[in-house]
Amino acid sequence: MLLNKRIIVGVCGGIASYKAIELVSGLQQAGALVDVIMTDHAQEFIRPLTFATMSHRPVYHNLWEPSGQAAELHIALAEQTELVAIVPATANTLAKLAYGIADNMLTAVALATRAPLLLAPAMYKGMYEHPATQANLSLLRERGASIIEPQVGRLASGAIGVGRLPELSVLMGAINLVLGREGDLAGRRVVVTAGGTQEPIDPVRYVGNRSSGKMGYALATVARDRGAHVTLISGPVALEVPYGIELCKVETAIQMRDAVDSVITDADVLVMSAAVADFRPITPASQKIKKNETRGSGEQGNFSLYLTRNPDILGQLADADRESGVKRSRRLIRVGFAAETHDVIAHAQAKMAAKRLDLLIANDVSQPDSGFGTDTNKAYLFHANGRMEDLPVMPKIDLAAAIWDRIVSLLL
Ligand SMILES: Cc1cc2nc3c(=O)[nH]c(=O)nc-3n(C[C@H](O)[C@H](O)[C@H](O)COP(=O)(O)O)c2cc1C
């Protein structure tokens, strides 16, 4: 999404300015054309050479130096850029921006540009919580600036409080979100389910599966980067929650069904990539089952677990629509996943028909490059008109983009 995007990273004189080095490097590696503008005070912390080395481009700081490139360099930079991200934004620069002061290269560009403005305030908590800073942030927010909220944590002073610059993934996520606002999913509400469910056996054990959630998290991230409002309903996974996504955590299939039902009414798209357990223990024990307990009719040393079928979330939606004659305000595009270990195509075709899906993504999870936990996937796409696409092995993030391409064409 960042390939060839023109981004200005403004760096102010705050202690977190060293974290902007990582950001510039991350953006450059993602293919963005990054112009760094430093304030004079930022150069008390870091030398321009460091940023120039990371961005592979010149670094700007002096409003008065003839550039030889454009009559007014600050205007040229302001007009060319697609985003101005100020990371970190000091209390001082926030105050200047709020009052339209343009006394250095960064504040002059920020005032002149009509590109979106993204601000990542970072400072000692006393400065951040001061009514002047809060009023300046409110004013900037009202005028359309996007603010990355600082985190609570250990500050450079040693104090614990609000004011920390968030981690790189948050900064990159916020940049992607702002740049993607006008994307082909702008104004759409999408719901993505991800991860596996955990069905309790007793308070400490569960029946689960190997789903890592990577495919669902990739789908949610790509939808965000294309402008959608994303609700991610996730089973327990070891993944970072993507920035700017509404997360609903669940554990069991029944919780996932209830969560889907509660958010689906005004959604345009439901993508069910979660591996929902087909069965759950019929009566979970209220206390931990002891090692020497025997259950069922088994011999000594055996233990029988009685399972009952879980609700079929997509199937129930299809049934509810059939009964109600589809009373939704908009047509809901339904996308399902089929993780198979054999007869992938036959199983997928049967699932497609039974659940009234618009698109089904089937993959053979027994293969090393498309199984649970991998970063790649090899998928077959089944369309409602019977067409099947056999996609090559690709990173999950690229497969997510290919899936959204198909969904966008269904939304037109
Ligand atoms: C060691 C040191 C650390 C500082 N850290 C911060 C900070 O994290 N956030 C902030 O808003 N100001 C911080 N300041 C104060 C700013 O550097 C000062 O307000 C300066 O005028 C900001 O200039 P600029 O906004 O043009 O970069 C710090 C100052 C010093 C000396």
The ligand as an SDF file (V2000), in Angstrom:
LIG
                    3D

 31 33  0  0  0  0  0  0  0  0999 V2000
   16.5500   16.4860   26.7830 C   0  0  0  0  0  0  0  0  0  0  0  0
   15.2870   17.1030   26.3080 C   0  0  0  0  0  0  0  0  0  0  0  0
   14.2130   16.3050   26.0100 C   0  0  0  0  0  0  0  0  0  0  0  0
   13.0340   16.8730   25.5680 C   0  0  0  0  0  0  0  0  0  0  0  0
   11.9920   16.0340   25.2640 N   0  0  0  0  0  0  0  0  0  0  0  0
   10.8370   16.5740   24.8410 C   0  0  0  0  0  0  0  0  0  0  0  0
    9.7570   15.7180   24.5120 C   0  0  0  0  0  0  0  0  0  0  0  0
    9.8500   14.4890   24.5750 O   0  0  0  0  0  0  0  0  0  0  0  0
    8.6080   16.2970   24.0860 N   0  0  0  0  0  0  0  0  0  0  0  0
    8.4550   17.6480   23.9830 C   0  0  0  0  0  0  0  0  0  0  0  0
    7.3710   18.0860   23.6070 O   0  0  0  0  0  0  0  0  0  0  0  0
    9.4800   18.4540   24.2820 N   0  0  0  0  0  0  0  0  0  0  0  0
   10.6620   17.9830   24.6950 C   0  0  0  0  0  0  0  0  0  0  0  0
   11.6920   18.8030   25.0060 N   0  0  0  0  0  0  0  0  0  0  0  0
   11.5050   20.2440   24.8450 C   0  0  0  0  0  0  0  0  0  0  0  0
   11.6580   20.6480   23.4140 C   0  0  0  0  0  0  0  0  0  0  0  0
   12.9110   20.2640   22.9020 O   0  0  0  0  0  0  0  0  0  0  0  0
   11.4890   22.1670   23.2600 C   0  0  0  0  0  0  0  0  0  0  0  0
   10.1650   22.5360   23.6090 O   0  0  0  0  0  0  0  0  0  0  0  0
   11.8160   22.6660   21.8750 C   0  0  0  0  0  0  0  0  0  0  0  0
   11.5480   24.0240   21.7930 O   0  0  0  0  0  0  0  0  0  0  0  0
   11.0090   21.9290   20.8020 C   0  0  0  0  0  0  0  0  0  0  0  0
   11.3160   22.4650   19.5390 O   0  0  0  0  0  0  0  0  0  0  0  0
   10.6190   21.9540   18.2060 P   0  0  0  0  0  0  0  0  0  0  0  0
    9.1690   21.7810   18.5030 O   0  0  0  0  0  0  0  0  0  0  0  0
   10.8420   23.0380   17.2120 O   0  0  0  0  0  0  0  0  0  0  0  0
   11.3150   20.7120   17.8080 O   0  0  0  0  0  0  0  0  0  0  0  0
   12.8940   18.2820   25.4200 C   0  0  0  0  0  0  0  0  0  0  0  0
   13.9930   19.0690   25.7130 C   0  0  0  0  0  0  0  0  0  0  0  0
   15.1700   18.5030   26.1480 C   0  0  0  0  0  0  0  0  0  0  0  0
   16.3320   19.4120   26.4570 C   0  0  0  0  0  0  0  0  0  0  0  0
  1  2  1  0
  2  3  1  0
  2 30  2  0
  3  4  2  0
  4  5  1  0
  4 28  1  0
  5  6  2  0
  6  7  1  0
  6 13  1  0
  7  8  2  0
  7  9  1  0
  9 10  1  0
 10 11  2  0
 10 12  1  0
 12 13  2  0
 13 14  1  0
 14 15  1  0
 14 28  1  0
 15 16  1  0
 16 17  1  0
 16 18  1  0
 18 19  1  0
 18 20  1  0
 20 21  1  0
 20 22  1  0
 22 23  1  0
 23 24  1  0
 24 25  2  0
 24 26  1  0
 24 27  1  0
 28 29  2  0
 29 30  1  0
 30 31  1  0
M  END
$$$$
